[in-house]
Amino acid sequence: MISEVWAEPYHPDDDNPVFDFVACTPEPGVVAGASGFDLVVRHGLDEIDDADLVAVAARRDYRTEDSRISAALAAAHARGATIIASCTASFQLGHAGLLDGRRCTTHWRYGAELAEAFPKALLDTDVLYVDDDRVVTGAGSAAGIDANLHLMRRWYGARVAAAAARRIVVPPHRDGGQAQFVRAPMPPVEAETLAPVLDWAEEHLAEPLTVATLARRAHLSERTFARRFRDETGTTPWQWLLRRRIALAEELLETTDLPIEQVAQRVGFANAATLRHHFSAVRGTSPAAYRRSFGHRVASA
């Protein structure tokens, strides 16, 4: 999953940034796989010495510490690198001492075990991923992609992250609240999809959309629509609209010079103050600061 996000060659159609991507292991050579195939890894852990991002792969013997990896990860983080791990790979971060006093997550199946092994970790198994002081942990394989796209978005902006997501045919951001909450498996959905209504809403974000408006569009009562909406999207109509409006605001802030007041109107907020309030609550920064960071940004290779 990490290579899907960070190891792509240059694509002229979306002008993606290109990175030096290297796989490494304590003992270069043939690494036995647990799924019926082996990997040939040519590089040793010294490749970590100047890496900006270090991704830790999950392994079957996650309970056993490899002190060589622990030392390399601790040193990399101490000099300013970002460390990312998903699922049982979070255990290696624990062995390296990188979870002590930090919020983190892992796959829900391993939550109790990780909490017992590393009692100083601030574990939250209700989230898809956590980013705490350059230590990023994901819940599982798909959540690992979410976490990597989160980093891509933070470092290069929404446009670049969205292009990467399109290449691997996943959403650039999964809804469920600012912290990406997923509290339980989604129940079976017997209702017809609300996709046509959501598509229509995406095209009319500037309008004062309400649950009543969307329910009428879906030919449902407001109560039935709200229930079905949560079943199919995992969130409420208000939260879904808020996320879409924030995403559109990001795009406009990145790609246009429109005044903040006009951006607010284009995405369906009453005024700039309302946009600033919601944008800061969701993204942790102001629209103006976001524009300074990502406005008209040209991704470098």
Secondary structure per residue as TSV (DSSP state, phi and psi in degrees):
chain	resnum	aa	ss	phi	psi
A	1	M	-	360.0	-35.9
A	2	I	H	-63.7	-37.9
A	3	S	H	-68.9	-29.4
A	4	E	H	-61.1	-31.3
A	5	V	H	-93.6	-41.0
A	6	W	H	-110.0	-9.2
A	7	A	-	-109.4	14.6
A	8	E	-	-73.3	141.8
A	9	P	-	-72.5	175.2
A	10	Y	-	-69.0	134.4
A	11	H	-	-117.4	108.3
A	12	P	T	-58.0	-27.0
A	13	D	T	-69.6	-27.1
A	14	D	T	-125.4	5.2
A	15	D	T	53.0	49.6
A	16	N	-	-77.4	148.6
A	17	P	-	-69.0	152.0
A	18	V	-	-121.1	139.0
A	19	F	-	-122.6	156.2
A	20	D	-	-79.0	106.2
A	21	F	-	-108.9	122.7
A	22	V	-	-134.5	131.8
A	23	A	-	-92.9	136.3
A	24	C	B	-141.1	164.2
A	25	T	-	-155.6	157.8
A	26	P	S	-60.0	-32.3
A	27	E	S	-128.8	92.7
A	28	P	-	-56.1	148.6
A	29	G	E	136.1	-150.0
A	30	V	E	-81.3	121.4
A	31	V	E	-104.9	117.9
A	32	A	-	-67.1	129.3
A	33	G	-	-95.3	159.7
A	34	A	S	-98.7	3.0
A	35	S	S	-119.0	25.1
A	36	G	S	95.3	4.3
A	37	F	-	-146.0	154.0
A	38	D	-	-106.6	163.3
A	39	L	E	-119.6	143.3
A	40	V	E	-103.3	114.4
A	41	V	E	-113.6	121.7
A	42	R	-	-94.4	-12.1
A	43	H	B	-116.0	149.6
A	44	G	-	-95.0	-177.9
A	45	L	G	-69.0	-11.2
A	46	D	G	-64.4	-18.0
A	47	E	G	-63.5	-21.5
A	48	I	G	-73.8	-19.0
A	49	D	G	-56.9	-33.4
A	50	D	G	-123.6	22.0
A	51	A	-	-79.8	140.4
A	52	D	S	-83.8	-30.6
A	53	L	E	-131.9	127.9
A	54	V	E	-119.2	117.7
A	55	A	E	-103.6	131.9
A	56	V	E	-102.9	126.2
A	57	A	-	-82.4	144.3
A	58	A	-	-72.1	150.0
A	59	R	-	-143.4	159.3
A	60	R	T	-67.3	-35.3
A	61	D	T	-92.8	46.9
A	62	Y	T	-64.5	-20.6
A	63	R	T	-72.1	-22.2
A	64	T	S	-94.4	127.5
A	65	E	-	-78.7	138.2
A	66	D	-	-103.2	105.1
A	67	S	H	-62.5	-26.7
A	68	R	H	-66.8	-42.7
A	69	I	H	-67.7	-42.1
A	70	S	H	-57.3	-46.0
A	71	A	H	-64.3	-41.4
A	72	A	H	-65.9	-40.3
A	73	L	H	-68.7	-43.7
A	74	A	H	-62.0	-41.9
A	75	A	H	-66.9	-40.9
A	76	A	H	-62.7	-44.4
A	77	H	H	-66.5	-38.6
A	78	A	H	-62.8	-31.4
A	79	R	T	-90.7	1.4
A	80	G	T	115.0	1.0
A	81	A	-	-73.8	155.5
A	82	T	E	-93.8	136.5
A	83	I	E	-115.2	132.0
A	84	I	E	-131.6	138.3
A	85	A	E	-151.2	148.8
A	86	S	E	-130.8	155.9
A	87	C	T	56.7	-133.7
A	88	T	T	-70.0	-12.8
A	89	A	H	-62.2	-20.6
A	90	S	H	-60.6	-27.8
A	91	F	H	-62.9	-38.3
A	92	Q	H	-64.1	-34.7
A	93	L	H	-65.7	-36.9
A	94	G	H	-64.0	-43.3
A	95	H	H	-59.1	-34.4
A	96	A	T	-80.8	-1.9
A	97	G	T	80.2	11.0
A	98	L	-	-85.1	-7.0
A	99	L	S	-98.5	-10.7
A	100	D	B	-62.5	120.0
A	101	G	T	75.0	7.3
A	102	R	S	-114.8	147.2
A	103	R	E	-68.9	142.3
A	104	C	E	-158.8	171.5
A	105	T	-	-145.2	171.0
A	106	T	-	-157.3	177.4
A	107	H	-	-58.4	140.2
A	108	W	G	-57.0	-27.7
A	109	R	G	-65.9	-25.3
A	110	Y	G	-109.3	7.6
A	111	G	H	-61.6	-49.5
A	112	A	H	-62.7	-39.1
A	113	E	H	-66.6	-41.8
A	114	L	H	-66.4	-40.1
A	115	A	H	-63.0	-37.7
A	116	E	H	-71.1	-39.9
A	117	A	H	-70.9	-34.2
A	118	F	-	-131.7	76.1
A	119	P	T	-63.5	-17.4
A	120	K	T	-82.5	-9.9
A	121	A	B	-73.2	141.5
A	122	L	E	-95.6	82.0
A	123	L	E	-81.3	137.3
A	124	D	-	-137.2	103.0
A	125	T	T	-91.9	12.2
A	126	D	T	-96.8	10.4
A	127	V	B	-124.5	159.3
A	128	L	S	-77.9	-37.5
A	129	Y	E	-158.5	162.5
A	130	V	E	-135.6	138.3
A	131	D	E	-122.5	108.0
A	132	D	E	-132.9	105.1
A	133	D	T	54.3	54.2
A	134	R	T	66.3	18.3
A	135	V	E	-120.0	111.3
A	136	V	E	-112.7	126.6
A	137	T	E	-124.8	139.9
A	138	G	E	-116.2	157.9
A	139	A	S	-77.0	-35.5
A	140	G	S	-164.8	-164.5
A	141	S	H	-60.7	-53.1
A	142	A	H	-65.4	-38.8
A	143	A	H	-67.2	-26.7
A	144	G	H	-63.4	-39.1
A	145	I	H	-64.0	-42.8
A	146	D	H	-55.2	-45.6
A	147	A	H	-65.3	-41.2
A	148	N	H	-68.2	-38.2
A	149	L	H	-66.2	-33.6
A	150	H	H	-58.5	-45.5
A	151	L	H	-65.4	-41.7
A	152	M	H	-59.3	-42.2
A	153	R	H	-65.9	-43.3
A	154	R	H	-65.9	-38.3
A	155	W	H	-86.8	-32.7
A	156	Y	H	-123.3	-3.8
A	157	G	-	97.3	166.1
A	158	A	H	-64.9	-36.7
A	159	R	H	-63.8	-45.4
A	160	V	H	-66.6	-42.3
A	161	A	H	-64.4	-39.6
A	162	A	H	-64.9	-38.2
A	163	A	H	-64.7	-41.2
A	164	A	H	-63.4	-41.1
A	165	A	H	-64.5	-39.8
A	166	R	H	-62.8	-38.0
A	167	R	H	-60.9	-37.0
A	168	I	T	-102.6	10.4
A	169	V	T	56.3	54.7
A	170	V	S	-135.8	158.6
A	171	P	-	-69.5	142.7
A	172	P	S	-67.7	-19.0
A	173	H	S	-157.2	126.7
A	174	R	-	-96.2	131.3
A	175	D	-	-70.1	168.5
A	176	G	S	140.5	18.1
A	177	G	T	103.9	164.1
A	178	Q	T	-58.0	-37.6
A	179	A	T	-89.4	9.7
A	180	Q	T	64.6	45.2
A	181	F	B	-68.6	135.5
A	182	V	-	-138.0	91.9
A	183	R	-	-83.3	-17.7
A	184	A	S	-162.7	157.6
A	185	P	-	-57.7	143.6
A	186	M	-	-65.0	135.0
A	187	P	-	-70.9	158.2
A	188	P	-	-58.4	138.7
A	189	V	-	-107.8	116.1
A	190	E	-	-96.3	-13.1
A	191	A	S	-76.6	159.9
A	192	E	-	-66.3	151.8
A	193	T	-	-64.2	146.7
A	194	L	-	-94.7	10.4
A	195	A	H	-51.2	-45.6
A	196	P	H	-59.6	-37.4
A	197	V	H	-68.9	-41.0
A	198	L	H	-66.0	-40.3
A	199	D	H	-61.2	-42.9
A	200	W	H	-63.5	-43.0
A	201	A	H	-62.5	-38.6
A	202	E	H	-58.5	-34.5
A	203	E	H	-83.9	-7.6
A	204	H	T	-127.9	32.9
A	205	L	T	-63.1	-26.3
A	206	A	T	-70.5	-16.6
A	207	E	S	-85.3	158.8
A	208	P	-	-76.5	74.4
A	209	L	-	-72.8	138.1
A	210	T	-	-130.2	169.0
A	211	V	H	-59.7	-38.4
A	212	A	H	-62.7	-42.1
A	213	T	H	-61.5	-47.7
A	214	L	H	-68.7	-37.9
A	215	A	H	-63.1	-42.0
A	216	R	H	-62.2	-39.7
A	217	R	H	-62.2	-33.6
A	218	A	H	-89.2	-1.6
A	219	H	T	59.8	44.0
A	220	L	S	-132.1	159.6
A	221	S	-	-70.3	159.0
A	222	E	H	-61.2	-41.1
A	223	R	H	-65.4	-46.0
A	224	T	H	-64.6	-40.4
A	225	F	H	-62.4	-45.6
A	226	A	H	-62.0	-41.6
A	227	R	H	-65.8	-46.2
A	228	R	H	-65.7	-35.7
A	229	F	H	-60.8	-46.9
A	230	R	H	-64.9	-38.2
A	231	D	H	-60.5	-40.2
A	232	E	H	-90.1	-22.1
A	233	T	H	-118.6	-16.9
A	234	G	S	79.6	8.7
A	235	T	S	-146.9	-179.7
A	236	T	-	-92.3	159.3
A	237	P	H	-56.7	-39.6
A	238	W	H	-64.2	-45.8
A	239	Q	H	-64.8	-38.6
A	240	W	H	-63.2	-46.3
A	241	L	H	-62.8	-40.6
A	242	L	H	-60.9	-45.7
A	243	R	H	-62.9	-43.1
A	244	R	H	-65.8	-38.9
A	245	R	H	-67.5	-39.6
A	246	I	H	-64.8	-41.6
A	247	A	H	-62.6	-42.7
A	248	L	H	-66.5	-38.7
A	249	A	H	-60.7	-41.4
A	250	E	H	-59.0	-45.4
A	251	E	H	-60.7	-44.6
A	252	L	H	-67.4	-37.0
A	253	L	H	-67.0	-33.2
A	254	E	H	-77.3	-37.3
A	255	T	H	-111.5	-4.9
A	256	T	-	-132.5	168.1
A	257	D	-	-107.2	20.3
A	258	L	-	-58.7	139.4
A	259	P	-	-58.6	152.8
A	260	I	H	-56.7	-36.3
A	261	E	H	-61.4	-43.0
A	262	Q	H	-69.6	-36.3
A	263	V	H	-60.0	-44.5
A	264	A	H	-57.5	-45.2
A	265	Q	H	-67.3	-38.0
A	266	R	H	-64.2	-29.4
A	267	V	H	-102.0	1.8
A	268	G	T	99.8	12.2
A	269	F	-	-94.8	150.0
A	270	A	S	-65.5	-35.5
A	271	N	S	-160.7	177.0
A	272	A	H	-63.8	-34.8
A	273	A	H	-63.2	-41.3
A	274	T	H	-65.8	-41.7
A	275	L	H	-60.8	-46.3
A	276	R	H	-59.7	-41.3
A	277	H	H	-60.4	-52.2
A	278	H	H	-72.8	-38.3
A	279	F	H	-62.4	-45.1
A	280	S	H	-66.2	-37.2
A	281	A	H	-66.4	-38.2
A	282	V	H	-84.7	-43.9
A	283	R	H	-103.4	-8.6
A	284	G	S	74.1	16.6
A	285	T	S	-153.3	167.5
A	286	S	-	-87.7	158.8
A	287	P	H	-56.6	-39.9
A	288	A	H	-65.5	-42.2
A	289	A	H	-66.9	-38.2
A	290	Y	H	-62.3	-42.8
A	291	R	H	-64.1	-38.8
A	292	R	H	-63.2	-32.9
A	293	S	H	-80.8	-38.8
A	294	F	H	-123.4	-6.3
A	295	G	T	-62.1	125.6
A	296	H	T	52.6	31.9
A	297	R	-	-74.8	135.1
A	298	V	-	-103.2	116.5
A	299	A	-	-66.1	133.2
A	300	S	-	-96.2	147.8
A	301	A	-	-76.6	360.0
